[in-house]
Amino acid sequence: MIPALDLPAPIAGPNRISFSDCRVLVVDDSRFNREILSRFVQWVGIGGIDFAADGESGLERMAAQTYDLVLLDIDMPVMDGLEMCRRIRATPGWADLPVLMQTSPASDPAGVRCFEAGASDIIGKPINAGEFMARVRLNLEKQFFFRNLTDFHRRLQNDLKLARGMQKSLIPDNRVLADAGARHGLMIEGRFEPSDELGGDFWTLFDLGEGRLGILAADFSGHGISAAINTFRFHTLIERIPPHGYEPAEWLGMLNRPLKDLLPVGQFATCFYAIIDSREGTLSYAAAGAPSPLMFLDGQVTMLDASGLMLGVTRNPIMTADQVPFPAGACLLIYSDAVTEALDRQGHLLGEDGLIRLVRDIFPHRENRLARLIAAFDNEVQRPLADDLTAICISRL
């Protein structure tokens, strides 16, 4: 007969959980101990209790039933508590399951063997009812919050995966690039790599008719979720204000005014917008604080001036605008600053000079220019990159 104890009721509050739906497995070869532990577990408020007399039968129980916590005695026949605990930790589905081990000073003086076997906590013998109940509650609450955190992380990863798919859908795919290239006598290659699950880079194409193709590349400050949200805002804005009929600087100015109201204070976007006119053989562009695109022609590399004030900073930004020849054989490389700000193996910035060197080495051969450039880039710099990478290579055939 187990004597009744005058124990304080569990403290209720926002950090306490209901234990009535929890199930505990008690593994102990002593029937008397199992009865005592069962009574204590019931006092905690746990609704489901199962028993096993040794580690082997305990593992069989666990294979057939899901438990929220396991109570093990260290000394048992057939399979002791230490071996059972080791096998629990070796099973992926049970790796984080709370396991409380009962031990006496004679069996494991400091509880070292229990913790080495993977125990979450130890309960000294003879068992103190109040301490036992407190440890059971604590470990169940930790498991409850850990599961909630794991579920939240899983939902967040699923949401991020969906958002990443949506963001990638805004970027022209290979089929779109091939179709646009065929219509305009161009070879178009693109690469987009977010540094996080989501990124703040955005680029797209516009068929403007009459042999004119528009190319827009933007890089929003920061990266991750907040920057990605700004790319969705920008895409929606472009759908409201399409570029057809406007020269590059005029159109970027039209986008800037509502963008200034949309972006939170302190956020902005660098931007480069160009129109390739295949009939006239020209490249007209406007830029707002973007990295300087590179023009490759007849073995020479020229940097286009893409300076100016970023979009979203003021209502009347000062932008750079120009028109340059873009004859057959010319190639344009547009890129984000993640390229020039990448660190080489010695910890130095690749910089514009490093990028120009790579372009001079690789671009004389027309096939797969961008893919070969990225491969050479990867051979020189440290990965992962600190920012989102965008690179667009447009060669006139």
Secondary structure as a PSIPRED ss2 file (coil, helix, strand):
# PSIPRED VFORMAT (PSIPRED V4.0)

   1 M C   1.000  0.000  0.000
   2 I C   1.000  0.000  0.000
   3 P C   1.000  0.000  0.000
   4 A C   1.000  0.000  0.000
   5 L C   1.000  0.000  0.000
   6 D C   1.000  0.000  0.000
   7 L C   1.000  0.000  0.000
   8 P C   1.000  0.000  0.000
   9 A C   1.000  0.000  0.000
  10 P C   1.000  0.000  0.000
  11 I C   1.000  0.000  0.000
  12 A C   1.000  0.000  0.000
  13 G C   1.000  0.000  0.000
  14 P C   1.000  0.000  0.000
  15 N C   1.000  0.000  0.000
  16 R C   1.000  0.000  0.000
  17 I C   1.000  0.000  0.000
  18 S C   1.000  0.000  0.000
  19 F C   1.000  0.000  0.000
  20 S C   1.000  0.000  0.000
  21 D C   1.000  0.000  0.000
  22 C C   1.000  0.000  0.000
  23 R E   0.000  0.000  1.000
  24 V E   0.000  0.000  1.000
  25 L E   0.000  0.000  1.000
  26 V E   0.000  0.000  1.000
  27 V E   0.000  0.000  1.000
  28 D C   1.000  0.000  0.000
  29 D C   1.000  0.000  0.000
  30 S C   1.000  0.000  0.000
  31 R H   0.000  1.000  0.000
  32 F H   0.000  1.000  0.000
  33 N H   0.000  1.000  0.000
  34 R H   0.000  1.000  0.000
  35 E H   0.000  1.000  0.000
  36 I H   0.000  1.000  0.000
  37 L H   0.000  1.000  0.000
  38 S H   0.000  1.000  0.000
  39 R H   0.000  1.000  0.000
  40 F H   0.000  1.000  0.000
  41 V H   0.000  1.000  0.000
  42 Q H   0.000  1.000  0.000
  43 W H   0.000  1.000  0.000
  44 V H   0.000  1.000  0.000
  45 G C   1.000  0.000  0.000
  46 I C   1.000  0.000  0.000
  47 G C   1.000  0.000  0.000
  48 G E   0.000  0.000  1.000
  49 I E   0.000  0.000  1.000
  50 D E   0.000  0.000  1.000
  51 F E   0.000  0.000  1.000
  52 A E   0.000  0.000  1.000
  53 A C   1.000  0.000  0.000
  54 D C   1.000  0.000  0.000
  55 G H   0.000  1.000  0.000
  56 E H   0.000  1.000  0.000
  57 S H   0.000  1.000  0.000
  58 G H   0.000  1.000  0.000
  59 L H   0.000  1.000  0.000
  60 E H   0.000  1.000  0.000
  61 R H   0.000  1.000  0.000
  62 M H   0.000  1.000  0.000
  63 A H   0.000  1.000  0.000
  64 A H   0.000  1.000  0.000
  65 Q C   1.000  0.000  0.000
  66 T C   1.000  0.000  0.000
  67 Y C   1.000  0.000  0.000
  68 D C   1.000  0.000  0.000
  69 L E   0.000  0.000  1.000
  70 V E   0.000  0.000  1.000
  71 L E   0.000  0.000  1.000
  72 L E   0.000  0.000  1.000
  73 D E   0.000  0.000  1.000
  74 I C   1.000  0.000  0.000
  75 D C   1.000  0.000  0.000
  76 M C   1.000  0.000  0.000
  77 P C   1.000  0.000  0.000
  78 V C   1.000  0.000  0.000
  79 M C   1.000  0.000  0.000
  80 D C   1.000  0.000  0.000
  81 G H   0.000  1.000  0.000
  82 L H   0.000  1.000  0.000
  83 E H   0.000  1.000  0.000
  84 M H   0.000  1.000  0.000
  85 C H   0.000  1.000  0.000
  86 R H   0.000  1.000  0.000
  87 R H   0.000  1.000  0.000
  88 I H   0.000  1.000  0.000
  89 R H   0.000  1.000  0.000
  90 A H   0.000  1.000  0.000
  91 T C   1.000  0.000  0.000
  92 P H   0.000  1.000  0.000
  93 G H   0.000  1.000  0.000
  94 W H   0.000  1.000  0.000
  95 A C   1.000  0.000  0.000
  96 D C   1.000  0.000  0.000
  97 L C   1.000  0.000  0.000
  98 P C   1.000  0.000  0.000
  99 V E   0.000  0.000  1.000
 100 L E   0.000  0.000  1.000
 101 M E   0.000  0.000  1.000
 102 Q E   0.000  0.000  1.000
 103 T E   0.000  0.000  1.000
 104 S C   1.000  0.000  0.000
 105 P C   1.000  0.000  0.000
 106 A C   1.000  0.000  0.000
 107 S C   1.000  0.000  0.000
 108 D C   1.000  0.000  0.000
 109 P C   1.000  0.000  0.000
 110 A C   1.000  0.000  0.000
 111 G C   1.000  0.000  0.000
 112 V H   0.000  1.000  0.000
 113 R H   0.000  1.000  0.000
 114 C H   0.000  1.000  0.000
 115 F H   0.000  1.000  0.000
 116 E H   0.000  1.000  0.000
 117 A H   0.000  1.000  0.000
 118 G C   1.000  0.000  0.000
 119 A C   1.000  0.000  0.000
 120 S C   1.000  0.000  0.000
 121 D E   0.000  0.000  1.000
 122 I E   0.000  0.000  1.000
 123 I E   0.000  0.000  1.000
 124 G E   0.000  0.000  1.000
 125 K C   1.000  0.000  0.000
 126 P C   1.000  0.000  0.000
 127 I C   1.000  0.000  0.000
 128 N C   1.000  0.000  0.000
 129 A H   0.000  1.000  0.000
 130 G H   0.000  1.000  0.000
 131 E H   0.000  1.000  0.000
 132 F H   0.000  1.000  0.000
 133 M H   0.000  1.000  0.000
 134 A H   0.000  1.000  0.000
 135 R H   0.000  1.000  0.000
 136 V H   0.000  1.000  0.000
 137 R H   0.000  1.000  0.000
 138 L H   0.000  1.000  0.000
 139 N H   0.000  1.000  0.000
 140 L H   0.000  1.000  0.000
 141 E H   0.000  1.000  0.000
 142 K H   0.000  1.000  0.000
 143 Q H   0.000  1.000  0.000
 144 F H   0.000  1.000  0.000
 145 F H   0.000  1.000  0.000
 146 F H   0.000  1.000  0.000
 147 R H   0.000  1.000  0.000
 148 N H   0.000  1.000  0.000
 149 L H   0.000  1.000  0.000
 150 T H   0.000  1.000  0.000
 151 D H   0.000  1.000  0.000
 152 F H   0.000  1.000  0.000
 153 H H   0.000  1.000  0.000
 154 R H   0.000  1.000  0.000
 155 R H   0.000  1.000  0.000
 156 L H   0.000  1.000  0.000
 157 Q H   0.000  1.000  0.000
 158 N H   0.000  1.000  0.000
 159 D H   0.000  1.000  0.000
 160 L H   0.000  1.000  0.000
 161 K H   0.000  1.000  0.000
 162 L H   0.000  1.000  0.000
 163 A H   0.000  1.000  0.000
 164 R H   0.000  1.000  0.000
 165 G H   0.000  1.000  0.000
 166 M H   0.000  1.000  0.000
 167 Q H   0.000  1.000  0.000
 168 K H   0.000  1.000  0.000
 169 S H   0.000  1.000  0.000
 170 L C   1.000  0.000  0.000
 171 I C   1.000  0.000  0.000
 172 P C   1.000  0.000  0.000
 173 D C   1.000  0.000  0.000
 174 N H   0.000  1.000  0.000
 175 R H   0.000  1.000  0.000
 176 V H   0.000  1.000  0.000
 177 L H   0.000  1.000  0.000
 178 A H   0.000  1.000  0.000
 179 D H   0.000  1.000  0.000
 180 A H   0.000  1.000  0.000
 181 G H   0.000  1.000  0.000
 182 A H   0.000  1.000  0.000
 183 R H   0.000  1.000  0.000
 184 H H   0.000  1.000  0.000
 185 G C   1.000  0.000  0.000
 186 L E   0.000  0.000  1.000
 187 M E   0.000  0.000  1.000
 188 I E   0.000  0.000  1.000
 189 E E   0.000  0.000  1.000
 190 G E   0.000  0.000  1.000
 191 R E   0.000  0.000  1.000
 192 F E   0.000  0.000  1.000
 193 E E   0.000  0.000  1.000
 194 P C   1.000  0.000  0.000
 195 S C   1.000  0.000  0.000
 196 D C   1.000  0.000  0.000
 197 E C   1.000  0.000  0.000
 198 L C   1.000  0.000  0.000
 199 G C   1.000  0.000  0.000
 200 G C   1.000  0.000  0.000
 201 D E   0.000  0.000  1.000
 202 F E   0.000  0.000  1.000
 203 W E   0.000  0.000  1.000
 204 T E   0.000  0.000  1.000
 205 L E   0.000  0.000  1.000
 206 F E   0.000  0.000  1.000
 207 D E   0.000  0.000  1.000
 208 L E   0.000  0.000  1.000
 209 G E   0.000  0.000  1.000
 210 E C   1.000  0.000  0.000
 211 G C   1.000  0.000  0.000
 212 R E   0.000  0.000  1.000
 213 L E   0.000  0.000  1.000
 214 G E   0.000  0.000  1.000
 215 I E   0.000  0.000  1.000
 216 L E   0.000  0.000  1.000
 217 A E   0.000  0.000  1.000
 218 A E   0.000  0.000  1.000
 219 D E   0.000  0.000  1.000
 220 F E   0.000  0.000  1.000
 221 S C   1.000  0.000  0.000
 222 G C   1.000  0.000  0.000
 223 H C   1.000  0.000  0.000
 224 G C   1.000  0.000  0.000
 225 I H   0.000  1.000  0.000
 226 S H   0.000  1.000  0.000
 227 A H   0.000  1.000  0.000
 228 A H   0.000  1.000  0.000
 229 I H   0.000  1.000  0.000
 230 N H   0.000  1.000  0.000
 231 T H   0.000  1.000  0.000
 232 F H   0.000  1.000  0.000
 233 R H   0.000  1.000  0.000
 234 F H   0.000  1.000  0.000
 235 H H   0.000  1.000  0.000
 236 T H   0.000  1.000  0.000
 237 L H   0.000  1.000  0.000
 238 I H   0.000  1.000  0.000
 239 E H   0.000  1.000  0.000
 240 R H   0.000  1.000  0.000
 241 I C   1.000  0.000  0.000
 242 P C   1.000  0.000  0.000
 243 P C   1.000  0.000  0.000
 244 H C   1.000  0.000  0.000
 245 G C   1.000  0.000  0.000
 246 Y C   1.000  0.000  0.000
 247 E C   1.000  0.000  0.000
 248 P H   0.000  1.000  0.000
 249 A H   0.000  1.000  0.000
 250 E H   0.000  1.000  0.000
 251 W H   0.000  1.000  0.000
 252 L H   0.000  1.000  0.000
 253 G H   0.000  1.000  0.000
 254 M H   0.000  1.000  0.000
 255 L H   0.000  1.000  0.000
 256 N H   0.000  1.000  0.000
 257 R H   0.000  1.000  0.000
 258 P H   0.000  1.000  0.000
 259 L H   0.000  1.000  0.000
 260 K H   0.000  1.000  0.000
 261 D H   0.000  1.000  0.000
 262 L H   0.000  1.000  0.000
 263 L C   1.000  0.000  0.000
 264 P C   1.000  0.000  0.000
 265 V C   1.000  0.000  0.000
 266 G C   1.000  0.000  0.000
 267 Q C   1.000  0.000  0.000
 268 F C   1.000  0.000  0.000
 269 A E   0.000  0.000  1.000
 270 T E   0.000  0.000  1.000
 271 C E   0.000  0.000  1.000
 272 F E   0.000  0.000  1.000
 273 Y E   0.000  0.000  1.000
 274 A E   0.000  0.000  1.000
 275 I E   0.000  0.000  1.000
 276 I E   0.000  0.000  1.000
 277 D E   0.000  0.000  1.000
 278 S C   1.000  0.000  0.000
 279 R C   1.000  0.000  0.000
 280 E C   1.000  0.000  0.000
 281 G C   1.000  0.000  0.000
 282 T E   0.000  0.000  1.000
 283 L E   0.000  0.000  1.000
 284 S E   0.000  0.000  1.000
 285 Y E   0.000  0.000  1.000
 286 A E   0.000  0.000  1.000
 287 A E   0.000  0.000  1.000
 288 A E   0.000  0.000  1.000
 289 G C   1.000  0.000  0.000
 290 A C   1.000  0.000  0.000
 291 P C   1.000  0.000  0.000
 292 S C   1.000  0.000  0.000
 293 P C   1.000  0.000  0.000
 294 L E   0.000  0.000  1.000
 295 M E   0.000  0.000  1.000
 296 F E   0.000  0.000  1.000
 297 L E   0.000  0.000  1.000
 298 D C   1.000  0.000  0.000
 299 G C   1.000  0.000  0.000
 300 Q E   0.000  0.000  1.000
 301 V E   0.000  0.000  1.000
 302 T E   0.000  0.000  1.000
 303 M E   0.000  0.000  1.000
 304 L C   1.000  0.000  0.000
 305 D C   1.000  0.000  0.000
 306 A C   1.000  0.000  0.000
 307 S C   1.000  0.000  0.000
 308 G E   0.000  0.000  1.000
 309 L C   1.000  0.000  0.000
 310 M C   1.000  0.000  0.000
 311 L E   0.000  0.000  1.000
 312 G C   1.000  0.000  0.000
 313 V C   1.000  0.000  0.000
 314 T C   1.000  0.000  0.000
 315 R C   1.000  0.000  0.000
 316 N C   1.000  0.000  0.000
 317 P C   1.000  0.000  0.000
 318 I C   1.000  0.000  0.000
 319 M E   0.000  0.000  1.000
 320 T E   0.000  0.000  1.000
 321 A E   0.000  0.000  1.000
 322 D E   0.000  0.000  1.000
 323 Q E   0.000  0.000  1.000
 324 V E   0.000  0.000  1.000
 325 P E   0.000  0.000  1.000
 326 F C   1.000  0.000  0.000
 327 P C   1.000  0.000  0.000
 328 A C   1.000  0.000  0.000
 329 G C   1.000  0.000  0.000
 330 A C   1.000  0.000  0.000
 331 C E   0.000  0.000  1.000
 332 L E   0.000  0.000  1.000
 333 L E   0.000  0.000  1.000
 334 I E   0.000  0.000  1.000
 335 Y E   0.000  0.000  1.000
 336 S C   1.000  0.000  0.000
 337 D H   0.000  1.000  0.000
 338 A H   0.000  1.000  0.000
 339 V H   0.000  1.000  0.000
 340 T H   0.000  1.000  0.000
 341 E C   1.000  0.000  0.000
 342 A C   1.000  0.000  0.000
 343 L E   0.000  0.000  1.000
 344 D E   0.000  0.000  1.000
 345 R C   1.000  0.000  0.000
 346 Q C   1.000  0.000  0.000
 347 G C   1.000  0.000  0.000
 348 H C   1.000  0.000  0.000
 349 L E   0.000  0.000  1.000
 350 L C   1.000  0.000  0.000
 351 G H   0.000  1.000  0.000
 352 E H   0.000  1.000  0.000
 353 D H   0.000  1.000  0.000
 354 G H   0.000  1.000  0.000
 355 L H   0.000  1.000  0.000
 356 I H   0.000  1.000  0.000
 357 R H   0.000  1.000  0.000
 358 L H   0.000  1.000  0.000
 359 V H   0.000  1.000  0.000
 360 R H   0.000  1.000  0.000
 361 D H   0.000  1.000  0.000
 362 I H   0.000  1.000  0.000
 363 F C   1.000  0.000  0.000
 364 P C   1.000  0.000  0.000
 365 H C   1.000  0.000  0.000
 366 R C   1.000  0.000  0.000
 367 E C   1.000  0.000  0.000
 368 N C   1.000  0.000  0.000
 369 R H   0.000  1.000  0.000
 370 L H   0.000  1.000  0.000
 371 A H   0.000  1.000  0.000
 372 R H   0.000  1.000  0.000
 373 L H   0.000  1.000  0.000
 374 I H   0.000  1.000  0.000
 375 A H   0.000  1.000  0.000
 376 A H   0.000  1.000  0.000
 377 F H   0.000  1.000  0.000
 378 D H   0.000  1.000  0.000
 379 N H   0.000  1.000  0.000
 380 E H   0.000  1.000  0.000
 381 V E   0.000  0.000  1.000
 382 Q C   1.000  0.000  0.000
 383 R C   1.000  0.000  0.000
 384 P C   1.000  0.000  0.000
 385 L C   1.000  0.000  0.000
 386 A C   1.000  0.000  0.000
 387 D C   1.000  0.000  0.000
 388 D C   1.000  0.000  0.000
 389 L E   0.000  0.000  1.000
 390 T E   0.000  0.000  1.000
 391 A E   0.000  0.000  1.000
 392 I E   0.000  0.000  1.000
 393 C E   0.000  0.000  1.000
 394 I E   0.000  0.000  1.000
 395 S E   0.000  0.000  1.000
 396 R E   0.000  0.000  1.000
 397 L C   1.000  0.000  0.000
